[in-house]
């Protein structure tokens, strides 16, 4: 993909030039070699294909310190994967992230981040066959301390996704998109070092390629961040969203807005985190322009011994597609309302042979089901074992 390679080359060149200006540099490098089996590489029960694979994953992360007020965090993970019985057989992926932090003054802090990904479809995507896409997410935030108790946060971002397949990304399906966001929040300390109250607003403008349309949403919410004790922290946001969704005609709706999270560290060797949310969200299919989405996730990590660790994650998404959300080109099909369930579970274990060498083993299961004949269903199992070298 020429455009993807251009972005990667440009980003890496910028990072390399920037590093020369840093006063301090720290760098961590890991390389993982994995072999495994995927029983549904195309994520489709209609075109189910199993394949063995071997992959090499390089992970480079670091921090550049320019001054006591300015630093940059960097992360790059390229992967080359050979899938013995898939088309194409040899694929490569990239995940590149950079975050710039700068204290403008004692009361103002600036943060700018950019994440570039070139990867295979995942989750709720309806793309036929083996499809890859390029995605870039640029975001900025300004934190302003008003006084000893109050803080204002301003944020914004721009994201785009472009699929390799021009017929899927543009054409009549128009799954390429741009996404603009803006948010503002006011934070007030209610109890010292324990509880903060939050009032805020989010704005999202999602536009798909061509004349397909998209949706606009403004969410108003209130919430709190709370430290229950040194081992448990939580946050919650509750509110309402005012939405305008493009279909055959523009549909104005209102939906609840909810977001919550909990971090629990019962011991120094165990961590548990959970998230839950409900909101209007973009879709990963060609039929509808938006979905009302409920999502819940749980992650657990535990060090069994000084050399053996295990981690697990569970993600569940329930999607409700309103028939009025159908994109203009598909509205004549009268797809009606639809429900969708998506579940993903993974489990990984690691054994440390010595200071720099590890053996990793992993398993992942995902399933997608729907009552709509226009949405893809599948079950997928993946297992791998590998050697990880930490330099």
Buried (B, 14 or more C-beta within 10 A) or exposed (E): BEEBEEBBEEBEEEBEEBBEEBEEEEEEEBBBBBBBBBBBBBBBBEBBBBBBBBBBBEBBBBBBBBEEEBBBBBBBBBBEBBBEEBEEEEBBBBBBBBBBBBBEEEEEBBBBBBBBBBBBBEEBBBBBBBBBBBBBBBBBBBBBBEEEEEBBBEBBBBBBBBBBBEEBBBBEBBBBBBBBBBBBBBBBBEEEEEBBBBBBBBBBBBBBBBEBBBBBBBBEBBBBBBBEEEBBBBBBBBBEBBBBBBBBEEBEBEBBBBBBBBBBBEEEEEBBBBBBBBBBBBBBBBBBBBBBBBBBBBBBBBBEEEEEBBBBBBBBBBBBBBBBBBBBBBBEEEBEBBEBBBBBBBBBBBBBEEEEEBEBBBBBBBBBBBEBEBBBBBBBBBBBEBBBEBE
